Amino acid sequence: MKKGVLLIFLSIILFSCSKDDEIKFESSAKITGYDMRKCACCGGWLIEIEDIKAVKHFDNLPENSQIDLQNTTFPLSVNINWTETDTYCGNGVIIDDITLK
């Protein structure tokens, strides 16, 4: 009886897992490097988001990101979920989720 209950319980757990739990990304982008210019709207990391004409800026990546911006070669192709901010004179974004392409 106990083995039957255990088998049913394990089957429910295994079949309830799906790939739908994976993060779906809204944009492809390229991180092109750090903005070294000295101006009021400059600084941060530069990112070119598909379908956006202006280059955007961001300060950091999500904590769960495995990307080390200090020790990588640019440009870096990524998939991202992002939110616009007023930082960098309205050209700032917050990277909510990110993965390498």
N, C-alpha and C positions, 0 to 999 in steps of 0.2 A: 504494500500500500504506500509506504513512504517513498519507495523508488518511483512509483507511478506519479505521485504528487511532485517529486523533485524533477522528473522528466518533463512534466507539463509546465512547471515553473521555468525551467531552463529554455524550453521551446518558446515560451512567450517572450522571454528576454531576448533571445537571439533573433526572432522574427520581428521584434519591434524596432530594432536598429535599422536605420536606412541612411543612404547617402544624402537624403534631403536635409540632413542636419548640417551639411557643409555650408560655409559662407558663400553667398552669391555676390559677386562683385559688380558694381555699377559702371566702372570706368577702367580703361587701360591708360597707363601713363608712363612717363619717363622722368626719373629723377636725374637732373643734369649736373648737380654739384651744389656747392655752397656759394651764396651771393656775398662776395667780398667788398662790394661797393660801399661807400660811406655816404649815405643819404637818409632822409627821414623814412622813406618807404623801402629801404634796402635791408639786406640781411636775411638770415634763415636759409633753408634749403630750397632750391628751385625745382619746380615740377611742372612738366608740360602734360596737361590732362587732355585726352582725346576730345575733340569737338569744342574745346575752349580756346579762343584765340589768344588770350593773354597768358603769360607765364605766371604761375601762382607761387606763393612762398609758404613754407610750413616750418615749425620749430622743432618738432620731434615726432617720432613714430610711436605707435601703441606699445605698451609694456610687453605684450606677448610676441612682438615682432622679433624675428631671428636675424634681421638685417642690421649690419654694422656699417653705418654711413661713414664712419671715420676711416675705415680700412677696406674700401671697395673701389672698383673701377667704374667710372661713369662714361656714358649714360647707363642707367640701371632701369630695365623694363620691369614694370610691376602692374598688378591689378589692385585697385583700391576702392574703398567706400570712403567718402569724404563729405565734409560740411564746410560751407563758406563762412569766413569770419571777417570782421572789420579790420583786423590787423594788417599791417603792411599797406596802409592806405586803401583798404578794400580788396587787396589782392591776396589775402591770406586764406589758408584752408587748414582744417584739422583733419588729419588722416585717422579715420575711425578703425579701419581694418586694412591690412596690406599683405600681399604675397608676391613672391617673385614669379615672373612669367616663365 
